[in-house]
Amino acid sequence: MSETPDFAAVTNIQQQTWSKGDFAMVANIVYNVSETLAEALDIVPDERVLDVACGSGNGAIAAARRTWGGTIGSDYVPSLLERARERAEAERLDIEFVEADAQALPFEDGSFDVAMSIFGAMFAPDQEKAAAELLRVVKPGGRIGMANWTPDGSVGKMFKTISKHAPPPPGLESPLLWGTEERLRELFGDGIADLQTERRISRQPFRSADHYIEFFRTYFGPTQMAYERVGAEGEQALTDDLHAFLEAENTAGERAMVLEAEYLQVIATRA
Ligand SMILES: C[S@@+](CC[C@H](N)C(=O)[O-])C[C@H]1O[C@@H](n2cnc3c(N)ncnc32)[C@H](O)[C@@H]1O
């Protein structure tokens, strides 16, 4: 790679991006990915679980339903952590939420039985550091569970459509590489003793393409940021491309606009 990106600067911009809109609304669509992952991770009571880049707490809440305490969620957007605390309180679940960058977790080595990250750590610009942090905080024999969008799935294609109009900084690896077993093996290296992956579908129902675009422009930071970056001149072209992508991906015909977005469910065992 010719240019070394300024990871700190990119992290700062990304933090502002995820602070836009209200990701908690989008999280409603993917909550079941966390439940499925928590089930696959075979979490049992009293295990210590960390949900990295937890947003409004989907993964931490799923874990806490199984641990009876000892679960922590971390994210670098304070307003999302507030939403997570509200949700945990409403469900009477014992979860601690901590502000932290996935690339510099404020936890001791080997302090968790399980670290999970659902469509979260994959977005950190320094992929090696994010992977190293997931490995570092899990004890030997513990599990790392992830859900990562695949490059060819519908959400992968949505990110690629947006990137055509508002390109990422040069020199960054695509987050979507976390949705491939090859890159996971590179990132986790000999830090893991076993890697199990499974392609799964996240069903995302909307009334229409217009409904999808309006919803993402309102609530999803990366879409809102892309529209801000293209400005008034670029707005129509971005909307047209999103329409074309949605028409191609719609699985519900005339009835609605439903995406069946592929992701990779990952369970790695810490060496
Ligand atoms: C697509 S959302 C997923 C949230 C949650 N895991 C879920 O499944 O609902 C991505 C989340 O990752 C967080 N995030 C992205 N990069 C991060 C980083 N470097 N450190 C901490 N959080 C990060 C964002 O703030 C956002 O909450």
The ligand as an ORCA input file, in Angstrom:
! r2SCAN-3c Opt
* xyz 0 1
  C     -23.226     -0.702     12.495
  S     -23.101     -0.151     14.155
  C     -23.345     -1.672     15.073
  C     -23.757     -1.464     16.513
  C     -24.109     -2.726     17.308
  N     -22.975     -3.613     17.428
  C     -25.306     -3.436     16.721
  O     -25.147     -4.549     16.204
  O     -26.405     -2.884     16.784
  C     -21.398      0.193     14.303
  C     -21.002      0.646     15.683
  O     -19.586      0.585     15.776
  C     -19.144      1.694     16.502
  N     -17.733      1.871     16.132
  C     -17.205      1.974     14.891
  N     -15.874      2.089     14.959
  C     -15.544      2.065     16.285
  C     -14.325      2.171     16.997
  N     -13.149      2.341     16.370
  N     -14.365      2.107     18.354
  C     -15.549      1.970     19.006
  N     -16.730      1.892     18.385
  C     -16.727      1.934     17.041
  C     -20.072      2.814     16.096
  O     -20.095      3.863     17.019
  C     -21.398      2.072     16.024
  O     -22.055      2.093     17.262
*
